[in-house]
Amino acid sequence: MTEARRAALEEIDPGWCPVWDTGWQRCFRLVQNYLQNGGALPATAGKVIVQGEDLGRWVAAQRFGWEQLLPAQQWLLENVLGIEPAGDEKRPVKRTQDDMWAVNMAAAQQFHTREGHLRVPRKHAEHLEMGDGPAGHQSGAIGPVVVKLGIWLDNVRKRADRLSAERRAELGALGMRW
């Protein structure tokens, strides 16, 4: 490319040839255009979809993945879009194996209470409303959660020999077929 052509492109858009992938650049521009047209910075996923891109999800990903961004990307986010890295208090809670077990068991108990058995089809997904109860609080999840209960129970059956006696007893109390 000639130097004159490169200079002309730089004049049109200084970010025309970034070192990061074009998907990132596309979302950056979509958020920039959204803000320039009077929109507020999307704060939650699923609220602002532009050209098939979930801008709220993208903004959150940038805030939580700040350390993986290049300094130029960080500068663009801060100075052009007004996005700052998420503080530790805003980061999602990492779920432990015990937390995930509690959520899956809550789904199994809900299914058992409703159906009277634990013969769950493999493709069944249980919709669970997480609140301030033990499973919701421990997992960090509050609100609706979808648990792929059938797949989870199949996997538990395959790994039954590695389960603790306590966990086998929990499932046994619900009528688990081993």
Secondary structure as UniProt FT lines:
FT   HELIX           3..12
FT   TURN            14..15
FT   HELIX           22..36
FT   TURN            37..38
FT   TURN            45..46
FT   STRAND          49..50
FT   TURN            51..52
FT   STRAND          53..54
FT   HELIX           55..64
FT   HELIX           66..68
FT   HELIX           71..76
FT   HELIX           77..81
FT   HELIX           88..90
FT   HELIX           97..115
FT   TURN            122..123
FT   STRAND          126..130
FT   HELIX           134..139
FT   STRAND          143..147
FT   HELIX           149..158
FT   HELIX           160..162
FT   HELIX           165..172
FT   TURN            173..175
//
